[in-house]
């Protein structure tokens, strides 16, 4: 019965973690380029085979370990008409110059700094193939071509650096819409088409996330009832019997 207590308690933890992930998705549903996250549990047959291989004396209580994964399905492109709103048609990422190395994002909502440098809304410079992309003072029109070339009036001032990963699931979240590559993983050159005046929405389906939130709440409630029932049973069995 004590093993059942551990199982129910760990099930509560899994449900709580899943609820937090769903809430995080919903809170970022309107953030351009956001990629939703999901909680993945170890399959039952895998957990069972591992427990069998460990031998009869091994402990196998509790819900199998869960991990949080990012879903990299693309979001829809929406026209804004803003000059510095950029979106990618393809699987590549924009590259930002982070404080500890390059960061990769699908959020192409950019701005110009006081020094004329193209940067993210968070103030990180957008990496160009030859360095920072700096807009000269007095520029009347900025045009970004589908191949990533950035034009100030009629002169090319840089070209967006795009990165491509064979398996983007290896990327590590570094904020709401940015990712960093693990050690030893280097991206290839991207070839996506750049669309100026468009924003890529998040890939969060609000209705689906609301349904998932209800499911996690029901899961939590069921584990809570099981935990309470076992606790009451233990108290009943250990209560001193009269006379």
Secondary structure, 3 states (H helix, E strand, C coil): CHHHHHHHHHHHHHHHHHHHHHHHHHHCCCCCCCCCEEEEECCHHHHHHHHHHHCCCCCCCCCCCEEEEECCCCCCEEECCCCCEEEEECCCEEEEEECCEEEEECCCEEEECCCCEEEECCCCEEEECCEECECCCCCCCEEECCCCEEEECCEEEEEECEEECCCHHHCEECCCCEEECCCCCCCEECCCEEEECEEECCCCCHHHHHHHHHHHHHHHHHHHHHHHHHHHHHHHHHCCCCC
